[in-house]
Amino acid sequence: MSSSLNAARRSRDLERLDTSDAVDLVVIGGGITGVGVALDAATRGLSVVLLEQHDLAFGTSRWSSKLVHGGLRYLGTGDVGVAYESAIERHRLMTTIAPHLIRPLPQVFPLLPTMSRGHAALVRAGHWGGNLLRTVARTSSRLLPRPDRIGAESVGEYAPTVRREGLRGGLRFWDGQLVDDARLVVAVARTAAHHGATILTRCRAIEASGSGVRVRDELSGAEFDLAARTVVNAAGVWAGGLSEDINLRPSRGTHLVVDQAVLGGLTASLTVPVPGSATRFVFALPAPLNRVYIGLTDEEAPGPVPDVPVASEAEIDFLLGTISQALARPLTRSDLLGTFAGLRPLLASDTGHTADVSRRHVVHRDADGLVTVVGGKLTTYRRMAEDAVDVAVAWSGLCACPCQSTRVPLVGAGDGRDPRASPELLRGYGSEAGAVVDLAAGDPALLEPLAPDLPVTRAEMMFAVRHEGALDVDDLLDRRTRIGLVSGDRARARDAAAEAFELA
C-alpha cells in the first residue's frame, strides 16, 4: 500500500469509514507515541485507524531537543531501567529503523575554571557508564565512539566561542541527534500507512471508550461514531481528557533559538552544568537552517493545557545565564531569534520537582477497556507503542502477530542514495531524496533555496503536500519544515508555502 498521505487520501479514507464495520484498533493522538502504536499494530496484521485533532507532531513531539538519548541522564538519577531501555532503542533507531534521520553527535563538556575536579570526575564516570550501556546495546564504537578527554584547542574547534581563560580541555561523549523530531513522526505515520493503517488528521476524538470513539471532522464539522475492538489513548498531555483514571503532572521544557553565527559555527553539543546540580545540564545544539537550539528547562506547568505552550521570562533568563557561563561573550535577549516550549506528559507523583519524576512510561486500562499510554520519552516511543498494543490485544482478545516493529525500517531508510540529491536532501529524506528531485524535473528552480540563509526548497514543500499529509501553510512552515520557529523567516517563506499547494 502507498505511504503517501495527502488531502485526497484523507477524503477517501473518511468516506470508507462511513460504511465500514468495526476496526480492530483505534489510536487517538498523532504524536510520536500515537503513530508508533499505529505502526506496531498495523505490522501485527490489525486494521488500524489513527485520529489526530490537529496535525501530525502538533504537540509535544515537535518541541524536543531533537536528541536520541542513550540514557546517560537517567544513569545520573539512578533510573537504570530507563537508561538501559533508552540505549537499546537508540541502537535500533540508528541501525535499522531510521538511520537516515539520525547522526552521531559529539557532546563537549568544557572543563572551565568554575568546574571542580571532583565534578569533572563525576561527569567522566557518567560518560563511561553511558559507554557501558552502548556496549550492552551492541552499538558499534565506529557509530558512537568511546568517550574521551580532549584538549582546549579541540574544544575551541567544536565550540569557537567558548571561554578560553583557564580552560583545561574538555570531556567528549557521543549520542544520537535527529535531523528533526517532527520528521520522525511523519516518517513513522507514513510507514504505518504503507502497512495499511488509516491516518486521519483534523479528526478529533470527542468521546472514547474501549469499544469505540465519537469523532468530529474538524474541517467539515461532521460527526460520526467509529466502532473498534480496542482503543488506545496516546493523546499525550491531553490524555486525561479522555480517561478519568489518568492524573498528569505536565512539566514544561523550553528552548531558545539563536543564529549559528552567534556561536561561531557550533559543531557539537556544548554542555554546561546547571549551578548547584550534579545531574542537570543546559545544551547548545547545532540545528538545521543555520540555527542553534539552547535548552532545556523542567518547570511545573499546572492548569489548562495550551495548544502551543509559551516559554516564561524566567526560563529564558535561566537558559541565557547558564549557557553564557561557558562563552567568551555572554548571550543576551538581542541574540534570540525565537523560543519554543513543550509539555511532558508525566504521571502525577509525590516527587518534589518534575525533574525528579521518572520518565518510565505507563500503560493503563480503564474499566470500560480504554487503554492509555503516558510518560516515557521520544527515544523509547517504539517500546511504549509495543507495550500499549500488547495490553490492548491481550484484553480485547484480538488475534495478532507478535511485535514486528524492532525490524521495520521507516520510509526513506533504504540503501538507495540518489546522486542528484544534495547532502541536505539526503539527510532529511534518505532514499526518498530522489523523489523530491523528480518534482523539479520541469523546473530546476524548484530545488533552489528559498533564500541564501533559508535552505528549504519549493520541491520539499511540494513533496510534503503530495506525500507527507500537509494540509495547510502552517503544516508546511511549522512541522514539515521548522521555518516557523523564527517569525521573520516565516513571513519570508509564507508565499512559497502557499504556492506549494498550487504546484502540487
Secondary structure, 3 states (H helix, E strand, C coil): CCCCECHHHHHHHHHHHHHCCCEEEEEECCCHHHHHHHHHHHCCCCCEEEEECCCCCCCHHHCCCCEECCCHHHHHCCCHHHHHHHHHHHHHHHHHHCHHHEEEEEEEEECCCCCCHHHHHHHHHHHHHHHHHHHHCCCCCCCCCCCEEECHHHHHHHCCCECCCCCCCEEEEEEEEECCHHHHHHHHHHHHHHCCCEEEECEEEEEEECCEEEEEECCCCCEEEEEEEEEEECCHHHHHHCCCCCCECCEEEEEEEEEHHHHCCCCCEEEEECCCCCCCEEEEEEECCCEEEEECCCEECCCCCCCCCCCCHHHHHHHHHHHHCCECCCCCHHHEEEEEEEEECCECCCCCCHHHCCCCEEEEECCCCCEEEEECCHHHHHHHHHHHHHHHHHHHCCCCCCCCHHHCCCCCCCCCCCCCCCHHHHHHHHHHHHHHHHCCCCCHHHHCEEECCEEEEHHHHHHHHHHECCCCHHHHHHHHCCHHHCHHHHHHHHHHHHHHHHHC
